[in-house]
Amino acid sequence: MKNGWKTREQMEATERTTLAAFAQKSGESQGRKYPEHSHAYRTEFQRDRARIIHSRAFRRLEYKTQVFLNGTGDHLRTRLTHSIEVASISRTIARALSLNEDLAEAIALAHDLGHTPFGHSGEEILAECMRDHGGFEHNRQSLRVVELLENAYPDFPGLNLTFEVREGLQKHERSGGFPTLEAQIADLADEITYYSHDLDDAVDFDILSPAQLNDNEVWKRSQQHVLTHYPDAREPELHKLIIRNIIDVQVQDVVTTSAASISKVNPKSAEDVRKQSRALIHYSDELRKANQALRKFLYANVYYHPRVAEVNQRACEMLKQVFESYVADPKQLGDVATGRLEQEGLYRTVCDYVAGMTDRYLIEEHARIAG
């Protein structure tokens, strides 16, 4: 301790002695695109996490749909609560494997910054609008947000996050190899979160019946476990206990399977991890197959259920109309966005603006445009 507080150098030293050899240490980061002075008492990944949390794009996630249209239920998840839940699971797995929790959390918190209003339906319709103009994919858009669209700093565009956080956001855009184990954790934690919590919301929203749920292996196994320990459990507490058990089973499986996978390869550094021919953070074969069936179950019974699809379809028609109105008259975008027209082009500028909108703002804009 120096003057009663811990310095960044001391925190970096603690990472070197307490984290696994293959963890990504903040003191060994490949740095930022625009060089900055280090902070006195925060590591580089702690600074990234703070920049993400304080960004406008992060705050807007509160009013963006996860599955059920924002505002249709007091307890239903939004993109913001989803991101916080992904961060929580990421920290749990990272800690169990002696990896860098700050890096895993920062990637998790930023992974949906580029998501559209109106959930996956909004992403599909925006991709359709951009089909002949470079396409749209929310992971790529999250990178655009942190590298270009956030404008909180006078010395550089975006948030100027470390290479490792930006690498973790690339997902399908990576050119060969794998990112840090911390990035792999955030990727799987995202899956674990939406598998379990989309189920939770669907039960709360009366989308799924007990008979449907009993056809799914993941649900049935956790239900049996819960009823063995709590034979008197009844709804609504019962399904909450089941969801909690599903998450616990998923996390425990990832930790034990990944620990064995890492031990077999025995990487000596984070750079060794990048050279591997396959991801080292993964499910067991048994759970991977069960999750594939759960994913199909969710698409068949939840994501395209009439109570979800009909509402989202109307919302997406609004999104398309707003997009087309902006293309026809880009002056509606305001000075900041129109200032990017020359460099980014008309369609990409409109796409950036629409993708950043909350559900609520897009509905308001549609009402204004429609008169």
VENKA-V348668 format. One line per field, one symbol per residue. ss: DSSP state (2 for helix, 1 for strand, 0 for the rest). phi: phi as a letter, one per 40 degrees, with the letter a starting at -180 (. if undefined). psi: psi as a letter, one per 20 degrees, with the letter a starting at -180 (. if undefined). A space follows every 10 residues. Layout:
# VENKA-V348668
ss=???
phi=???
psi=???
This chain:
# VENKA-V348668
ss=0100100222 2222222200 0000022200 0100000000 0002222222 2220022222 2220100000 0000000122 2222222222 2222220000 2222222222 0000000022 2222222220 0000000222 2222222220 0000000000 0122222222 2220000000 2222222222 2222222222 2222000002 2220002222 2222222220 0000002222 2222222222 2222222222 2222200002 2222000000 0000222222 2222222222 2220022222 2222222222 2222222202 2220222200 2222022222 2222200022 2222222222 0
phi=.bfgbccddc ccccdccbcc dccccccbcc gbcbdbcccc bbccccccdc cccccccccc ccbbccbcdd gcacbccbcc cdcccccccc ccccccbfbc cccdcccccc cbcccccggc cccccccccb dcbhgaaccc cdcccccbcc bcbccacgbf ccdccccccc fccccggbcd cccccdcccc cdccdccccd cccdcfcbcd cccccbcccc cccccccccb cccbcccdcc cccccdcccc cccccccccc cccccfccac cccccccacc caccdccdcc cccccccccc bbcbcdcccc ccccccccdc ccdcccccac cccgcccccc dcccgccccc ddccccccdc cccccccccc g
psi=ppkjqprghh ghhgghhhqq hjqoqhijqj aqgopqqqqh kprhhhgggg hghiqhhghh hhkppfgppp iiqhjqqrhg hghhhggghg ggggghjlro hggggggghi hjhjqrrkbh ghgghhhghj gjkirpphgh hhghghhghp lipiiqqbil rqghghghih dijqnqaqaq hhhhghghhg ggghgghhgg hhghjkhpqh gghiipgggg ghgggghhhm hjprqihghg hggghggggg ghggggghgh gghghlqirh hhghiqirqi orrqhghggh hghhghgghh ifhjqhhggg ghghghhggg hgghghhhni hiirggghii gggiqgghgg gggghiqrgg hggghghghi .
